[in-house]
Amino acid sequence: MLFHSIFFYFFSIIAIFSALMVITSRSTINSVFFLILDFISIGCLFIMVGAEFLGIIILIVYVGAVAVLFLFVVMMLNVAQQKQSWFIGKKSSHIPFGLVVSVIIFLELLVVLGGWKYKKNIMSSSNLFINENISNTHLIGTVMYTDYILYFQISGIILLLSMIGAIVLTYQKKDNIKKQSYINQISREKITSIELKKVEFEKGVKIDD
């Protein structure tokens, strides 16, 4: 029990420290690295409290996919060399909007925590029925794909639409660029792809002919 508490506070301190470094680091690449460290620490905390499925999902999805994607995007866009207007004193139109959104999120968290603390009929964890013969993964899958299957499918459709919208907004049509038409390639036949020409003796043939 003592080692469990020591490791819990150890990963908690690392998670809090890395979260603060994500928002205070001047280098964008360092912020992404601290974000990866934060995900790993939170995943370890989930595994320690018995939610091994959530911990492994955080390590695989967020660390192995999302954070690595952020790192590639930051390095490809060369964001690290851009000037940080917050630290050098220049005005930025994004800072007031970000502060407003942050305050709204903070107020929502206060409302949720306050409602959870002062609610009389809230179900206590000691009253929950837990079947030890069924794993956490099986229980989460049962709830997600039975009781909340509609919301799960709607969230998937929203993510698909957001991905399509991002592609449409960032797509730029450029002229005078040779493009590959895979439809013409797979639909061509022998008559249109091969042409036999009769070449006279000791005379060449031009490619444009």
JODA-V296886 format. One record per pair of residues at least 24 apart in sequence whose ideal C-beta (glycine too) atoms are under 6 Angstrom apart, sorted by the first residue. I is the first residue (numbers start at 1). GAP is how many residues later the second one is. D is the distance in whole Angstrom. If there is no record, write none. Layout:
<<I GAP D> <I GAP D>>
//
This chain:
<<8 40 6> <11 30 5> <11 33 5> <11 34 5> <14 27 5> <15 26 4> <15 27 6> <26 58 6> <27 53 6> <28 46 5> <28 51 5> <28 52 5> <29 45 6> <29 51 5> <32 38 5> <32 39 5> <32 42 6> <35 32 6> <36 27 6> <36 31 5> <39 24 5> <53 83 5> <53 84 4> <53 87 6>>
//
